[in-house]
Amino acid sequence: MKKVGVSLPFVNYMDVCADGEEAFQFAVASAAGLKDKLKLGYVQLRLKEQQVSDPQWHACLQNFTFVLPLADDEEQVLALSSSSNRNHTRKVYKNDWFDVSFDHSQLEAFHRVYVKRMKQ
């Protein structure tokens, strides 16, 4: 059985979060280096929109990501979800817990929390 390295094993596809092209290229090169270091059969980068131009990587187009377009009417979108999902979503909005922000200085803290939660 081969050991495999996957960039985001709990998420279908998401681009590498990097400050710029140089940081992105460093992340890709580092991922490639893990193959030999950890004696892996292969390494997978599950990218959504980013592209890797290095010839040692090849695209595998067997998987797809489905996107649900959001409508103006919240109830119309929620009707497509399970009752449990609708309840959780309504609770978030009702308690005003929904917030989106991105602060580059907090990137390291975000990854610490993200990795911990994914292991749980």
MARTORLO-759910 format. One record per residue: residue in three letters; x, y, z of N, C-alpha, C in turn; residue number from 1. Coordinates in Angstrom, 2 decimals, always signed. Atoms other than C-alpha are relative to their C-alpha. Example, Ala and Ser with C-alpha at 12.3 -4.5 7.8 and 13.67 -1.06 7.14 Angstrom:
// MARTORLO-759910
ala:+0.89:-1.19:+0.00:+12.30:-4.50:+7.80:+0.90:+1.20:+0.00:1
ser:-0.82:-1.19:-0.06:+13.67:-1.06:+7.14:-0.77:+1.09:+0.73:2
//
This chain:
// MARTORLO-759910
met:+0.84:-1.18:+0.00:+0.00:+0.00:+0.00:+0.89:+1.25:+0.00:1
lys:-0.77:-1.24:+0.09:+1.35:+3.43:-0.95:-0.44:+1.00:+1.05:2
lys:+0.31:-1.15:-0.85:+1.59:+6.28:+1.49:-0.12:+1.21:-0.92:3
val:+0.28:-1.13:+0.87:+0.19:+9.46:-0.02:-0.06:+1.28:+0.83:4
gly:+0.12:-1.31:-0.63:+0.52:+13.14:+0.90:-1.05:+0.81:-0.72:5
val:+1.08:-0.78:+0.60:-2.58:+15.29:+0.31:-0.01:+1.38:+0.64:6
ser:-0.09:-1.37:-0.51:-2.54:+19.08:+0.62:-1.13:+0.33:+0.98:7
leu:+1.16:-0.28:-0.86:-6.03:+19.34:+2.13:-0.91:-1.23:+0.02:8
pro:+0.76:+1.24:+0.05:-7.40:+15.89:+2.93:-1.46:+0.12:+0.40:9
phe:+1.38:-0.12:-0.47:-10.62:+17.18:+4.51:-0.82:+0.98:-0.82:10
val:+0.67:-0.98:+0.86:-11.50:+19.70:+1.80:+0.20:-0.47:-1.44:11
asn:-0.16:+0.47:+1.36:-12.18:+18.79:-1.82:+1.06:+0.80:-0.76:12
tyr:-0.95:-0.83:+0.74:-10.37:+21.71:-3.47:+0.04:+1.38:+0.61:13
met:-0.18:-1.34:-0.51:-8.95:+24.93:-2.13:+1.41:+0.44:-0.38:14
asp:-1.32:-0.49:+0.39:-6.09:+27.06:-3.36:+0.89:+0.19:+1.21:15
val:-0.98:-0.23:-1.05:-2.91:+27.47:-1.35:-0.11:+1.46:+0.45:16
cys:+0.09:-1.35:-0.53:-3.21:+30.51:+0.92:+1.42:+0.53:+0.16:17
ala:-1.36:-0.54:+0.00:-0.06:+32.51:+0.23:-0.04:+1.51:-0.24:18
asp:-0.06:-1.47:+0.14:+0.95:+36.18:+0.39:+0.23:+0.44:-1.44:19
gly:-0.29:-0.37:+1.38:+2.08:+36.17:-3.24:+0.54:-1.19:-0.77:20
glu:-0.47:+1.07:+0.89:+3.51:+34.16:-6.12:+1.25:-0.70:+0.57:21
glu:-1.23:+0.59:-0.55:+6.89:+33.64:-4.42:-0.33:-0.98:+1.14:22
ala:+0.40:+0.87:-1.11:+5.25:+32.18:-1.30:-0.73:-1.23:-0.53:23
phe:+0.69:+1.13:+0.61:+3.00:+30.00:-3.47:+0.99:-1.00:-0.58:24
gln:-1.01:+0.88:+0.60:+5.98:+28.62:-5.41:+0.81:-0.72:+1.08:25
phe:-0.72:+0.63:-1.11:+7.80:+27.95:-2.12:-0.83:-1.15:+0.59:26
ala:+0.89:+1.04:-0.55:+4.79:+25.99:-0.81:-0.05:-1.21:-0.93:27
val:+0.06:+1.10:+0.97:+4.59:+23.92:-4.01:+1.32:-0.78:+0.01:28
ala:-1.31:+0.67:-0.04:+8.34:+23.18:-3.95:+0.17:-0.80:+1.29:29
ser:-0.09:+0.70:-1.29:+8.13:+22.24:-0.26:-0.84:-1.27:-0.01:30
ala:+0.87:+1.18:+0.08:+5.24:+19.85:-0.94:+0.67:-1.08:-0.84:31
ala:-0.69:+0.97:+0.84:+7.24:+18.20:-3.71:+1.15:-0.66:+0.76:32
gly:-1.11:+0.53:-0.80:+10.20:+17.79:-1.32:-0.44:-1.02:+1.04:33
leu:+0.50:+0.94:-0.99:+8.00:+15.90:+1.15:-0.11:-1.43:-0.54:34
lys:+0.14:+1.33:+0.61:+7.59:+13.01:-1.30:+1.20:-0.87:+0.35:35
asp:-1.21:+0.77:-0.28:+11.19:+11.87:-0.93:+0.30:-0.06:+1.49:36
lys:-0.33:-0.07:-1.43:+11.66:+13.01:+2.65:-0.83:-0.99:+0.82:37
leu:+0.91:+0.88:-0.74:+8.63:+11.02:+3.90:-0.24:-1.35:-0.68:38
lys:+0.12:+1.25:+0.76:+8.97:+8.19:+1.34:-1.45:-0.28:-0.41:39
leu:+1.39:+0.10:+0.45:+5.52:+8.82:-0.12:-0.06:-0.52:-1.43:40
gly:+0.21:+0.44:+1.38:+4.15:+7.20:-3.26:-0.21:+1.19:-0.93:41
tyr:+0.22:-1.23:+0.75:+2.97:+10.60:-4.47:-0.58:+1.06:+0.92:42
val:+0.56:-1.14:-0.74:+1.83:+14.03:-3.28:-1.08:+0.62:-0.87:43
gln:+1.12:-0.62:+0.71:-1.51:+15.58:-4.26:-0.19:+1.44:+0.46:44
leu:+0.39:-1.38:-0.30:-2.17:+19.32:-4.43:-1.41:+0.17:-0.54:45
arg:+1.39:-0.15:+0.43:-5.91:+19.86:-4.53:-0.31:+1.49:-0.17:46
leu:+0.16:-1.42:+0.28:-6.08:+23.28:-6.14:-1.32:+0.27:-0.70:47
lys:+1.27:-0.39:+0.61:-9.22:+25.11:-7.19:+0.23:+0.86:-1.23:48
glu:-0.23:-0.91:+1.13:-8.05:+27.98:-9.40:+1.48:+0.21:-0.31:49
gln:-1.43:-0.18:+0.23:-4.28:+28.14:-8.98:+0.53:-1.08:-0.94:50
gln:-0.63:+0.92:+0.93:-2.04:+26.45:-11.54:+1.47:-0.19:+0.39:51
val:-1.42:+0.28:-0.23:+1.35:+24.78:-11.10:+0.63:-0.25:-1.35:52
ser:-0.61:+0.13:+1.32:+3.62:+25.18:-14.11:+1.21:-0.93:+0.00:53
asp:-1.15:+0.89:-0.10:+6.41:+22.89:-12.87:-0.32:-1.34:-0.67:54
pro:+0.30:+1.24:+0.74:+6.65:+19.84:-15.21:-0.02:-1.28:+0.85:55
gln:+0.03:+1.20:-0.84:+7.15:+17.41:-12.30:-1.40:-0.28:+0.54:56
trp:+1.38:+0.18:-0.42:+3.48:+17.95:-11.38:-0.85:-0.26:-1.24:57
his:+0.92:+0.18:+1.11:+0.68:+16.69:-13.61:-1.43:+0.09:+0.53:58
ala:+1.40:-0.21:-0.40:-3.02:+17.44:-13.55:-0.77:-1.31:-0.03:59
cys:+0.90:+1.16:-0.06:-5.50:+14.78:-12.54:-1.41:+0.58:+0.05:60
leu:+1.30:-0.65:+0.13:-8.95:+15.83:-13.67:-1.16:-0.97:+0.22:61
gln:+1.04:+0.99:-0.26:-10.98:+12.93:-12.27:-1.07:+0.49:+0.96:62
asn:+0.93:-0.47:-1.02:-12.71:+14.94:-9.55:-0.62:+1.32:-0.40:63
phe:+0.71:-1.22:+0.33:-15.18:+17.78:-9.71:-0.48:+0.68:+1.27:64
thr:+0.57:-0.77:-1.10:-16.34:+20.54:-7.39:-1.32:+0.58:-0.48:65
phe:+1.30:-0.54:+0.34:-20.00:+21.44:-7.45:-0.26:+1.25:+0.82:66
val:+0.24:-1.29:-0.66:-20.94:+25.01:-6.63:-1.48:+0.30:-0.06:67
leu:+1.41:-0.37:-0.07:-24.40:+26.04:-5.48:-0.09:+1.51:-0.13:68
pro:+0.14:-1.46:+0.13:-25.23:+29.52:-6.81:-0.99:+0.51:+1.06:69
leu:+0.86:-0.58:-1.02:-26.71:+31.67:-4.07:-1.05:+0.89:-0.64:70
ala:+1.10:-0.81:+0.50:-30.06:+33.26:-4.73:-0.21:+1.18:+0.95:71
asp:+0.32:-1.14:-0.86:-31.37:+36.54:-3.36:-0.85:-0.44:+1.18:72
asp:+0.90:+0.47:-1.03:-33.91:+34.59:-1.36:+0.67:-1.09:+0.83:73
glu:-0.68:+0.95:-0.90:-32.26:+32.87:+1.63:-0.79:-1.30:+0.15:74
glu:+0.83:+1.18:-0.18:-35.19:+30.47:+2.06:+0.09:-0.95:-1.20:75
gln:-0.10:+0.81:+1.21:-34.86:+29.28:-1.54:+1.28:-0.84:+0.04:76
val:-1.27:+0.74:-0.11:-31.21:+28.27:-0.92:-0.09:-1.02:+1.12:77
leu:+0.10:+0.91:-1.14:-31.93:+26.75:+2.48:-0.91:-1.19:-0.29:78
ala:+0.91:+1.10:+0.33:-34.73:+24.63:+1.00:+0.73:-1.17:-0.64:79
leu:-0.79:+1.05:+0.64:-32.04:+22.65:-0.85:+0.85:-0.78:+1.01:80
ser:-0.82:+0.63:-1.03:-30.33:+21.68:+2.45:-0.83:-0.91:+0.89:81
ser:+0.70:+0.84:-0.97:-31.15:+19.15:+5.13:-0.57:+0.88:+1.11:82
ser:+0.61:-0.79:-1.08:-33.29:+20.28:+8.08:+1.05:+0.35:+1.06:83
ser:-1.06:-0.29:-0.98:-30.25:+20.02:+10.39:+0.89:+1.14:-0.48:84
asn:-0.83:-1.06:+0.56:-28.18:+22.20:+8.07:-0.73:+1.33:+0.03:85
arg:+0.79:-1.24:-0.05:-30.99:+24.76:+7.82:-0.03:+0.56:+1.41:86
asn:+0.04:-0.43:-1.40:-31.24:+24.89:+11.62:+1.33:+0.63:+0.41:87
his:-1.31:-0.55:-0.35:-27.49:+25.43:+12.04:+0.23:+1.36:-0.67:88
thr:-0.19:-1.25:+0.74:-27.45:+28.13:+9.37:-0.84:+1.13:+0.60:89
arg:+0.86:-1.02:-0.60:-30.40:+30.00:+10.86:+0.52:+0.46:+1.35:90
lys:-0.53:-0.33:-1.32:-28.82:+29.85:+14.32:+1.20:+0.96:-0.11:91
val:-1.16:-0.88:+0.22:-25.61:+31.46:+13.00:-0.47:+1.42:-0.30:92
tyr:+0.49:-1.32:+0.35:-27.53:+34.35:+11.44:-0.77:+0.65:+1.15:93
lys:+0.81:-0.53:-1.11:-29.93:+34.74:+14.39:+0.87:+0.57:+1.11:94
asn:-0.90:-0.43:-1.08:-27.06:+35.06:+16.88:+1.11:+0.94:-0.48:95
asp:-0.99:-0.92:+0.59:-25.03:+37.30:+14.54:+1.43:-0.52:+0.18:96
trp:-1.32:+0.61:-0.13:-22.09:+34.87:+14.57:+0.77:+0.02:-1.31:97
phe:-0.62:+0.05:+1.32:-21.34:+35.23:+10.86:+0.88:+1.22:-0.20:98
asp:-0.94:-1.09:+0.24:-18.25:+37.30:+10.13:+1.09:-0.51:-0.93:99
val:-1.06:+0.37:+0.92:-15.73:+37.21:+7.31:+1.05:+1.09:+0.04:100
ser:-1.10:-0.96:+0.05:-12.34:+38.84:+7.49:+1.26:-0.76:-0.38:101
phe:-1.29:+0.61:+0.33:-8.80:+38.19:+6.34:+1.09:+0.96:+0.41:102
asp:-1.10:-0.81:-0.49:-5.78:+39.51:+8.16:+1.28:-0.83:-0.16:103
his:-1.22:+0.76:+0.27:-2.41:+38.33:+6.80:+0.83:-0.25:+1.26:104
ser:-0.80:+0.16:-1.21:-0.82:+38.82:+10.22:-0.52:-1.13:+0.88:105
gln:+0.60:+1.08:-0.78:-3.17:+36.15:+11.65:+0.04:-1.35:-0.72:106
leu:-0.02:+1.21:+0.80:-2.42:+33.52:+9.00:+0.56:-1.20:+0.77:107
glu:-0.60:+1.10:-0.76:-0.19:+31.40:+11.26:-0.97:-0.51:+1.07:108
ala:+0.98:+0.40:-1.02:-2.79:+31.40:+14.05:-1.17:-0.74:-0.63:109
phe:+1.08:+0.67:+0.71:-5.49:+30.45:+11.55:+0.37:-1.45:-0.31:110
his:-0.41:+1.35:+0.37:-3.51:+27.44:+10.33:+0.14:-0.91:+1.22:111
arg:-0.08:+0.82:-1.22:-2.84:+26.25:+13.90:-1.39:-0.50:+0.40:112
val:+1.38:+0.37:-0.36:-6.58:+26.27:+14.65:-0.58:-0.94:-1.05:113
tyr:+0.55:+0.81:+1.09:-7.50:+24.82:+11.25:+0.51:-1.43:+0.08:114
val:-0.58:+1.35:-0.06:-5.10:+21.85:+11.56:-0.53:-0.75:+1.23:115
lys:+0.50:+0.64:-1.22:-6.21:+21.14:+15.13:-1.44:-0.46:-0.19:116
arg:+1.42:+0.34:+0.18:-9.90:+21.20:+14.20:-0.18:-1.13:-1.03:117
met:+0.11:+1.06:+1.00:-9.38:+18.99:+11.14:+0.38:-1.35:+0.58:118
lys:-0.39:+1.26:-0.66:-7.67:+16.35:+13.30:-1.10:-0.50:+0.91:119
gln:+1.09:+0.39:-0.90:-10.68:+16.37:+15.63:-1.17:-0.52:-0.80:120
//
